[in-house]
Structure formats: structure tokens, C-alpha cells
Amino acid sequence: MTKRDFPRMHFYDQDFVDVYDRAWSLVQDCWDRNIEDAAISGRFFTYPGSRTVTQMEALFSSFFLVYSNRIYPAHTSLDVFYQRQEENGAIRAEYDIKSGDVVRTAENPESVGIPLFAWAEFNIYHKVSNKKRIKEILPIIDKYNAWLDATFKAPNGLYRTPWQASGMWNAPREGTAYPVDFNAMMAVNVLYMSAIADILNDKDVSFRYKKQYFSLKTRINSLMWNKTDGYYYDLDQKEKQIKVKTLASYWTMLAEIPNEDKAEQLIAKLQDPMFFGAPHPFPSIAASERAFSTKGEAYCGSVFPHLTFIVIKGLERYLRWDLARECAIRHLYYVLDSMNGPEETRKTDLYEAYLPMGGGSAEPPAYMPEGVVFPRPQYLAFVGLSAISLIVENVIGLTISLPRKTVDWVIPNLEIMGVENLSLKKNMITILSNKSGRGWEIQVESEKLYYFTINMLGKKKKTLPIPSGKCSLLIEKL
């Protein structure tokens, strides 16, 4: 099998393949920032021209760099932050590349970032299968979590942090003392800390984090859930709900905090045009909010790829694969709209954010009053999640775990699609569905044995050992 630089995607709509290829072509511009005499050097991901490295970009980029066939290691950007951990366990949200100093703001004086290291490392582990790394980083992020508890955990069991720490810098969340997204992120983090401890068979650490997860889950449900509105809200300093519906609440689904009934109420709002069911899913605040702008105006209505990614991953937790895929495809078509147009005016930019009501090639991707640089073009830290991760995981439908030697393929309908030359550590695989004279078949090629699970239209599910070499599987025979 011939090794290629990046895995090749196959899909009946060539535009999706083009946006996938375009995203990979931009990674080099975000990599290997070499500033003379810089305190921070090496291989890490940041926005081209930026003088800082941010925790948010490092974390989100890891979720698509895992598919680069190890050309761009997903972990090296995270190591930049681990290497700067302070004695008290603190890891800051942003550092100046030249000086190495912490970047602080009036809104976020502690420079606290989104606490998702455990989730990112768990995902990297299943794509790379490096158990030694998991063992090395567990004490680092354990100490980091202890700092978060000591600095931000309030007597009520919730975390009191600046709501700007999650990145929604101009969202209508004034007065927020206990942000629903940061607290849900902490629930995600401790849940995956427990999972990492399980990988290492450390039962004490696993139990400690499971206990913390269920405690936090209980507090979020009891204090932040509004039974009448069917929604999770931020809290002010007096623990009173701030009744502004933002997409921040959907982090709770990623953390598996709502029960089935609550999840159904949240999912219904994703499909309701009065809330988040805009033509381009999902605006950052509900369409019913006073601050909502059809022009986007950053977090007052723009569609952000990283938030869309979080909502879609939350839908997966509740087995809504059909809705997750439908929304991923709709989102990608709007991303494509901003790239495509008449030949003479065609653009190839992938933006930080997009219009909630959609817009053709003649429309801007999103809008912000003059004087604010927004949306940033080629902002791969966010849009790479759409153009790469969502295409692999939700449009094509592949879920990969190297430690388990498994590839799961959820096929919602019979289409020409698949992946070619995807590296599973030292094993290059190809999985393609196609129609032949014998009917629909899946062509499989591999260098080593692995286990392949096919979930066909929710009606057929079968796990098969795939030997080395080439073989084909007839759908009707499964």
C-alpha cells in the first residue's frame, strides 16, 4: 500500500473533499513559528501572525491533527502548556511567544483557559495509542485540576470563573459569576480524568474523579436547570439564573449531564427556528434573544465551527447520529458557500465564524462593526474541526480506537464514500463503499489485523476481523 501525506477522503460531493484538502493545505501556515530568541519554540499550532500561543487553539487543533498521519503531532502544542506549569499547578490560557510571559486581561486576570486537557489526551490516546504518554501527563493535569479547585471552586460546588474564559468574549452574559459552559467543561474534564486513570488501572484516582463528576453533575442540574424553560442557565453571584439562552448550555450534553427528558428539551431547541434551528446551525445565541443579530456580530449570533462541533459531539452522546450528521452536512454547505462563487471572484478562505441565516459567495462570512478584526480568515483552530474532524467522524462516519484495534463505521445511507490510506499507528488502512455489479460493497485494505464494526442504517450491525491485504464485503450478505 502506497503511503500518502494525509488520508484521502472520498465522498459523492467533491466539494466536501475540496474543503477537506484545503484545510490540510493551511496547516503548514499555523505550524513551526520561528521567532528569533523566542522563549517558546518548537512544533506547535497557532494562528499565522499571532504573537501568542493559546490553550484554546492547542486543545481544539488536537482534534483534527490526530488525522494528519502523524505529520503534525497533535500533542506537541499541549506540551507547550505542560512545560509552563507553575508550582501551584496553574497552567495559563495564553503565553507570549517571544517572552514566554503569561498574557492577562482585566476580564481574566488569572488567565484561566478552557479545562479540557483530559478530553484532548484521551482522544489522542485512542488515535495514537501511546500509553506511556498517558502515564506521564496524568500527574500534570491532576495537579492542574487541583489548582482549578483551589482557585475557582466555590462552597456551592460550582466553579466561579470569568465567563470570558470560554472565549465567548462579547456574548450577552453580563453578570455571570458561575458560567454554565465552564462548569460543564470541568465535568467533561473530570469524567475523562477518570477514564485515563482506568486506562492506567489506577482505581483510586478513577474513583476520586468519578465522585467529583457526579457531585458536579448534581450541582449543575439542581442550580442551573430551569424546569419551566427546559434550559441550563448561567448564574449570577447570588446563584440566581441569568435567563439568556446561549449555546454555552450545550456543553452539558457533551458532559452527559442532562437525563433523557432534559436532553430531549435541549435537542428540540436545536431544531426550533425561534432558538438555535437557524438555516445555518447553530447560532451562538438563540434567535429569540434581544441581542441576536442576523449579521452575526461575533458571539451575538454568529455560527462558530468549534461550538457547532461541541453540539454535534453532544448529540452523539445521546445517540442522535442522524441529526448530528444532518447538521454537520448543512454546516459544511454554508462553509462552502463562503468559498465558492463565480470563477473570477472565487475565494478559498475558511473563516472563524459564519452568518446564522446563511449567505452566498457575495455575502461576508460574518459581520462585526468596523475596528474589530472579525472573523479571521484561515482560522483553522476552529474551522479545521468542521473541514476535517466532522467530515471524518460525522459525514463519513468513522470512529477509530487504536488501543482496541477497532474502526466503527456508522453508515446512514448508501453512498460512494470512505477513507484511503489512513494511518492506524503502523497500519495503513483504506475503507470505501461503492456500487459494483454485485450490488453495494465495502472495499477494505489493511496491512495488519483490526476489527471493523459496520452499523448500517441503524438496522444492521456487525463486527468483523479484517485481515491484512485486500477484501470486499457485500452489504446484502452482512
Secondary structure, DSSP 8 states (H G I E B T S, - for coil): ----SS-EEEESSHHHHHHHHHHHHHHGGGB----TT-SS-SS-B--TT-SEEEHHHHHHHHHHHTTSTTSS-SSHHHHHHHTT--TTS---SEEETTT--B---SS-TT------HHHHHHHHHHHH--HHHHHHHHHHHHHHHHHHHHHHB-TTSSB---GGGGS-TTSS-TT-SB-HHHHHHHHHHHHHHHHHHHHTT-HHHHHHHHHHHHHHHHHHHHHTEETTTTEE-EE-TTS-EE---BGGGGHHHHTT-S-HHHHHHHHHHHH-TTTT--SSS--SB-TTSTT--TTBTGGGT-B-HHHHHHHHHHHHHTT-HHHHHHHHHHHHHHHHHTT---GGG-----BS-B-TT---TTS-SSB--TTS--S-BT-HHHHHIIIIIIIIIIII-EEEETTTTEEEEEESS--SEEEEEEEETTEEEEEEEEEETTEEEEEEEESS-EEEEEEETTTEEEEEEE-SEEEEEEGGG-
